[in-house]
Amino acid sequence: MNLWRAGLARVPGQVWERRELRVLILADNALASLPPEIGRLRLLRTLDLGHNALTALPEEIGELTGLDGCLYVHDNRLTALPRSLGRLRRLAYLNVGENPLGALPEEIGGLAGLVELRAQRCGLRELPASLGRLTALRELWLRGNALTSLPAAVSGLRELREVELRENALEEVPGALRGLPRLRRLDLRANRLRAVPRWLGRELPALEKLDLRWNGAAVAPELLEELERRGCVVLR
């Protein structure tokens, strides 16, 4: 069911009776809340709630255990995510960006099937250690937060291909990224890096693009030569 830009201030009650729905798109409306009846739609595979005015999600969102595609709640007014979110073990794509969350719940580690997590501009100062349980994760998008580090558990995310840490408060490259065998693109633009460690050349064998612009940290010529010899593009 596609109700994109339908001018809705609330979801029509008959929607919650459509228990056969697999896809529900409610993006770009004026929704300020959702009723607990959303939990009835247990066959949903994709739910798009982006670009609304939601201030909270009902705990019943955790009843949607059939979600194996996308859950988009970006660009709302959410100040917290429900703990029940961790029950969506089959979910592949989660976008919670552009919300004043301040933190991600520890229960996010329950999203065992997650391939892509977007939490850009959410006011995050740290990430939960449970992030390390997302062993299927390939892309992590964290632009525009206030992160000073990554939890050590990130070192277990062996499937990571792309990490965006642009516009945070990092003073050093997070050591949790060391040795990730499939990491191809690392975006560290506009942080506060004081140095660029040599292990970036030795311990990220798949690295294809490293973006260090707007930091001011010097790159050792030996490291630069090593990366470029391997075919890695370095922007600085």
C-alpha positions as a Markdown table, in Angstrom:
| # | Residue | x | y | z |
|---|---|---|---|---|
| 1 | Met | 0.0 | 0.0 | 0.0 |
| 2 | Asn | 1.5 | 3.3 | -1.1 |
| 3 | Leu | 0.3 | 6.4 | 0.9 |
| 4 | Trp | 3.3 | 8.5 | 0.0 |
| 5 | Arg | 2.5 | 12.2 | 0.2 |
| 6 | Ala | -1.1 | 11.6 | 0.8 |
| 7 | Gly | -1.5 | 14.6 | 3.2 |
| 8 | Leu | -2.2 | 12.4 | 6.2 |
| 9 | Ala | -2.3 | 13.7 | 9.7 |
| 10 | Arg | -3.2 | 10.2 | 10.9 |
| 11 | Val | -3.4 | 6.8 | 9.3 |
| 12 | Pro | -6.9 | 5.7 | 8.3 |
| 13 | Gly | -8.2 | 3.0 | 10.6 |
| 14 | Gln | -8.9 | 0.6 | 7.7 |
| 15 | Val | -5.1 | 0.3 | 7.0 |
| 16 | Trp | -4.7 | -1.6 | 10.3 |
| 17 | Glu | -7.3 | -4.1 | 9.0 |
| 18 | Arg | -5.2 | -5.0 | 6.0 |
| 19 | Arg | -3.4 | -7.8 | 7.7 |
| 20 | Glu | -2.2 | -9.2 | 4.3 |
| 21 | Leu | 0.0 | -6.1 | 3.6 |
| 22 | Arg | 3.6 | -6.8 | 2.7 |
| 23 | Val | 4.7 | -3.2 | 2.0 |
| 24 | Leu | 3.4 | 0.0 | 3.7 |
| 25 | Ile | 4.6 | 3.4 | 2.6 |
| 26 | Leu | 3.6 | 6.3 | 4.7 |
| 27 | Ala | 6.5 | 8.6 | 3.9 |
| 28 | Asp | 6.2 | 12.4 | 3.5 |
| 29 | Asn | 3.0 | 13.0 | 5.4 |
| 30 | Ala | 2.3 | 14.9 | 8.6 |
| 31 | Leu | 2.0 | 11.9 | 11.0 |
| 32 | Ala | 2.8 | 12.8 | 14.6 |
| 33 | Ser | 2.0 | 9.4 | 16.1 |
| 34 | Leu | 1.2 | 5.8 | 15.3 |
| 35 | Pro | -1.4 | 3.7 | 17.2 |
| 36 | Pro | -0.5 | 0.3 | 18.7 |
| 37 | Glu | -2.7 | -1.3 | 16.0 |
| 38 | Ile | 0.4 | -1.2 | 13.7 |
| 39 | Gly | 1.4 | -4.4 | 15.5 |
| 40 | Arg | -1.4 | -6.3 | 13.6 |
| 41 | Leu | 0.5 | -6.1 | 10.3 |
| 42 | Arg | 2.7 | -9.1 | 11.0 |
| 43 | Leu | 3.2 | -9.9 | 7.3 |
| 44 | Leu | 4.8 | -6.6 | 6.6 |
| 45 | Arg | 8.2 | -6.9 | 5.0 |
| 46 | Thr | 8.9 | -3.2 | 4.3 |
| 47 | Leu | 7.7 | -0.1 | 6.3 |
| 48 | Asp | 8.5 | 3.4 | 5.3 |
| 49 | Leu | 7.7 | 6.1 | 7.8 |
| 50 | Gly | 10.3 | 8.7 | 6.7 |
| 51 | His | 9.8 | 12.4 | 6.6 |
| 52 | Asn | 6.9 | 12.8 | 9.1 |
| 53 | Ala | 6.6 | 14.4 | 12.5 |
| 54 | Leu | 6.7 | 11.3 | 14.7 |
| 55 | Thr | 7.9 | 11.9 | 18.2 |
| 56 | Ala | 7.8 | 8.2 | 19.3 |
| 57 | Leu | 7.3 | 4.7 | 17.9 |
| 58 | Pro | 4.9 | 2.3 | 19.7 |
| 59 | Glu | 6.4 | -0.7 | 21.3 |
| 60 | Glu | 4.2 | -2.8 | 19.1 |
| 61 | Ile | 6.7 | -2.1 | 16.3 |
| 62 | Gly | 8.5 | -5.1 | 17.7 |
| 63 | Glu | 5.5 | -7.3 | 16.7 |
| 64 | Leu | 6.4 | -6.8 | 13.0 |
| 65 | Thr | 8.8 | -9.7 | 13.0 |
| 66 | Gly | 8.2 | -10.4 | 9.3 |
| 67 | Leu | 10.1 | -7.3 | 8.4 |
| 68 | Asp | 13.0 | -8.5 | 6.3 |
| 69 | Gly | 13.4 | -5.6 | 3.9 |
| 70 | Cys | 13.5 | -1.9 | 5.1 |
| 71 | Leu | 12.4 | 0.0 | 8.1 |
| 72 | Tyr | 12.8 | 3.7 | 7.4 |
| 73 | Val | 12.0 | 6.2 | 10.2 |
| 74 | His | 14.4 | 9.0 | 9.1 |
| 75 | Asp | 13.7 | 12.7 | 9.3 |
| 76 | Asn | 11.2 | 12.6 | 12.1 |
| 77 | Arg | 11.3 | 14.0 | 15.7 |
| 78 | Leu | 12.1 | 10.8 | 17.5 |
| 79 | Thr | 14.0 | 11.2 | 20.8 |
| 80 | Ala | 14.3 | 7.5 | 21.5 |
| 81 | Leu | 13.8 | 4.1 | 19.7 |
| 82 | Pro | 11.6 | 1.4 | 21.4 |
| 83 | Arg | 13.5 | -1.4 | 23.0 |
| 84 | Ser | 11.2 | -3.8 | 21.1 |
| 85 | Leu | 13.1 | -2.9 | 18.0 |
| 86 | Gly | 15.6 | -5.6 | 18.8 |
| 87 | Arg | 13.0 | -8.2 | 18.0 |
| 88 | Leu | 13.2 | -7.5 | 14.3 |
| 89 | Arg | 15.8 | -10.2 | 13.7 |
| 90 | Arg | 15.2 | -10.5 | 10.0 |
| 91 | Leu | 15.4 | -6.7 | 9.2 |
| 92 | Ala | 18.0 | -5.9 | 6.5 |
| 93 | Tyr | 17.9 | -2.1 | 6.2 |
| 94 | Leu | 17.4 | 0.4 | 9.0 |
| 95 | Asn | 17.4 | 4.2 | 8.6 |
| 96 | Val | 16.9 | 6.2 | 11.8 |
| 97 | Gly | 18.8 | 9.3 | 10.6 |
| 98 | Glu | 17.9 | 12.9 | 11.1 |
| 99 | Asn | 16.2 | 12.3 | 14.5 |
| 100 | Pro | 17.3 | 13.9 | 17.8 |
| 101 | Leu | 17.9 | 10.5 | 19.4 |
| 102 | Gly | 21.0 | 11.1 | 21.4 |
| 103 | Ala | 21.6 | 7.4 | 21.7 |
| 104 | Leu | 20.8 | 4.0 | 20.2 |
| 105 | Pro | 19.3 | 1.4 | 22.4 |
| 106 | Glu | 21.4 | -1.6 | 23.5 |
| 107 | Glu | 18.7 | -3.8 | 22.0 |
| 108 | Ile | 19.8 | -2.8 | 18.5 |
| 109 | Gly | 22.2 | -5.7 | 18.8 |
| 110 | Gly | 19.3 | -8.0 | 18.3 |
| 111 | Leu | 18.9 | -7.1 | 14.6 |
| 112 | Ala | 20.9 | -10.2 | 13.5 |
| 113 | Gly | 20.0 | -9.8 | 9.8 |
| 114 | Leu | 20.9 | -6.1 | 9.5 |
| 115 | Val | 23.0 | -5.3 | 6.4 |
| 116 | Glu | 22.9 | -1.5 | 6.5 |
| 117 | Leu | 22.5 | 0.9 | 9.4 |
| 118 | Arg | 22.0 | 4.6 | 8.8 |
| 119 | Ala | 22.1 | 6.8 | 11.9 |
| 120 | Gln | 23.2 | 10.2 | 10.5 |
| 121 | Arg | 22.8 | 13.4 | 12.4 |
| 122 | Cys | 21.2 | 11.8 | 15.5 |
| 123 | Gly | 23.3 | 13.6 | 18.2 |
| 124 | Leu | 25.1 | 10.4 | 19.1 |
| 125 | Arg | 28.1 | 10.7 | 21.4 |
| 126 | Glu | 28.7 | 6.9 | 21.7 |
| 127 | Leu | 27.4 | 3.7 | 20.2 |
| 128 | Pro | 26.2 | 0.7 | 22.2 |
| 129 | Ala | 28.6 | -2.3 | 22.5 |
| 130 | Ser | 25.9 | -4.5 | 21.2 |
| 131 | Leu | 26.6 | -3.1 | 17.8 |
| 132 | Gly | 29.3 | -5.8 | 17.6 |
| 133 | Arg | 26.6 | -8.5 | 17.4 |
| 134 | Leu | 25.5 | -7.2 | 14.0 |
| 135 | Thr | 27.8 | -9.7 | 12.2 |
| 136 | Ala | 26.0 | -9.4 | 8.8 |
| 137 | Leu | 26.4 | -5.6 | 8.7 |
| 138 | Arg | 28.0 | -4.3 | 5.5 |
| 139 | Glu | 27.4 | -0.5 | 5.7 |
| 140 | Leu | 27.5 | 1.8 | 8.7 |
| 141 | Trp | 26.5 | 5.5 | 8.1 |
| 142 | Leu | 27.2 | 7.8 | 11.0 |
| 143 | Arg | 27.7 | 11.3 | 9.5 |
| 144 | Gly | 27.2 | 14.4 | 11.6 |
| 145 | Asn | 27.2 | 13.0 | 15.1 |
| 146 | Ala | 29.5 | 13.7 | 18.1 |
| 147 | Leu | 31.4 | 10.4 | 18.3 |
| 148 | Thr | 34.8 | 10.4 | 19.8 |
| 149 | Ser | 35.4 | 6.7 | 19.4 |
| 150 | Leu | 33.8 | 3.4 | 18.3 |
| 151 | Pro | 33.2 | 0.5 | 20.7 |
| 152 | Ala | 35.8 | -2.2 | 20.7 |
| 153 | Ala | 33.1 | -4.7 | 19.6 |
| 154 | Val | 33.1 | -3.2 | 16.1 |
| 155 | Ser | 36.2 | -5.2 | 15.5 |
| 156 | Gly | 33.9 | -8.3 | 15.1 |
| 157 | Leu | 32.0 | -6.8 | 12.2 |
| 158 | Arg | 33.9 | -8.8 | 9.6 |
| 159 | Glu | 31.5 | -8.1 | 6.8 |
| 160 | Leu | 31.8 | -4.3 | 6.9 |
| 161 | Arg | 32.4 | -2.8 | 3.5 |
| 162 | Glu | 31.7 | 0.9 | 4.0 |
| 163 | Val | 32.0 | 3.1 | 7.1 |
| 164 | Glu | 31.1 | 6.7 | 7.1 |
| 165 | Leu | 32.3 | 8.7 | 10.1 |
| 166 | Arg | 32.3 | 12.2 | 8.5 |
| 167 | Glu | 31.7 | 15.2 | 10.7 |
| 168 | Asn | 32.2 | 13.7 | 14.1 |
| 169 | Ala | 34.6 | 14.5 | 16.9 |
| 170 | Leu | 37.3 | 11.8 | 16.4 |
| 171 | Glu | 40.8 | 12.7 | 17.4 |
| 172 | Glu | 42.2 | 9.4 | 16.2 |
| 173 | Val | 41.2 | 6.7 | 13.7 |
| 174 | Pro | 39.2 | 4.2 | 15.8 |
| 175 | Gly | 41.3 | 1.2 | 16.6 |
| 176 | Ala | 38.2 | -1.0 | 16.4 |
| 177 | Leu | 38.5 | -0.8 | 12.6 |
| 178 | Arg | 41.9 | -2.6 | 12.6 |
| 179 | Gly | 42.0 | -5.8 | 10.7 |
| 180 | Leu | 38.5 | -5.6 | 9.1 |
| 181 | Pro | 39.1 | -7.8 | 6.1 |
| 182 | Arg | 36.5 | -6.5 | 3.7 |
| 183 | Leu | 36.4 | -2.8 | 4.5 |
| 184 | Arg | 36.6 | -0.9 | 1.2 |
| 185 | Arg | 35.6 | 2.7 | 1.9 |
| 186 | Leu | 36.4 | 4.7 | 5.0 |
| 187 | Asp | 35.1 | 8.3 | 5.2 |
| 188 | Leu | 36.8 | 10.3 | 8.0 |
| 189 | Arg | 36.2 | 13.8 | 6.6 |
| 190 | Ala | 35.9 | 16.8 | 8.9 |
| 191 | Asn | 36.9 | 15.2 | 12.2 |
| 192 | Arg | 39.7 | 16.3 | 14.6 |
| 193 | Leu | 42.3 | 13.7 | 13.6 |
| 194 | Arg | 45.8 | 14.4 | 14.9 |
| 195 | Ala | 47.6 | 11.6 | 13.1 |
| 196 | Val | 47.0 | 8.9 | 10.6 |
| 197 | Pro | 48.2 | 5.5 | 11.9 |
| 198 | Arg | 50.4 | 3.2 | 9.8 |
| 199 | Trp | 48.1 | 0.2 | 10.4 |
| 200 | Leu | 45.7 | 1.6 | 7.8 |
| 201 | Gly | 48.1 | 0.3 | 5.2 |
| 202 | Arg | 48.9 | -3.0 | 6.8 |
| 203 | Glu | 45.6 | -4.1 | 8.4 |
| 204 | Leu | 42.9 | -3.0 | 6.0 |
| 205 | Pro | 43.7 | -5.2 | 3.0 |
| 206 | Ala | 40.6 | -4.4 | 1.0 |
| 207 | Leu | 40.7 | -0.6 | 1.4 |
| 208 | Glu | 39.9 | 1.1 | -1.9 |
| 209 | Lys | 39.1 | 4.7 | -0.8 |
| 210 | Leu | 40.2 | 6.6 | 2.3 |
| 211 | Asp | 38.9 | 10.1 | 2.7 |
| 212 | Leu | 40.9 | 12.2 | 5.2 |
| 213 | Arg | 39.9 | 15.7 | 4.1 |
| 214 | Trp | 39.3 | 18.6 | 6.5 |
| 215 | Asn | 41.3 | 17.2 | 9.3 |
| 216 | Gly | 44.7 | 18.7 | 9.1 |
| 217 | Ala | 46.5 | 15.5 | 10.1 |
| 218 | Ala | 49.6 | 14.7 | 8.1 |
| 219 | Val | 49.9 | 11.4 | 6.3 |
| 220 | Ala | 53.3 | 9.7 | 6.4 |
| 221 | Pro | 54.8 | 9.5 | 2.9 |
| 222 | Glu | 55.4 | 5.8 | 3.4 |
| 223 | Leu | 51.8 | 5.1 | 4.3 |
| 224 | Leu | 50.6 | 7.1 | 1.3 |
| 225 | Glu | 52.9 | 5.3 | -1.0 |
| 226 | Glu | 51.8 | 1.9 | 0.4 |
| 227 | Leu | 48.1 | 2.7 | 0.0 |
| 228 | Glu | 48.4 | 4.2 | -3.5 |
| 229 | Arg | 50.6 | 1.3 | -4.7 |
| 230 | Arg | 47.8 | -1.0 | -3.8 |
| 231 | Gly | 45.3 | 1.1 | -5.8 |
| 232 | Cys | 43.7 | 2.8 | -2.8 |
| 233 | Val | 42.5 | 6.3 | -3.5 |
| 234 | Val | 43.5 | 8.7 | -0.6 |
| 235 | Leu | 41.8 | 12.1 | -0.4 |
| 236 | Arg | 43.4 | 14.6 | 1.9 |
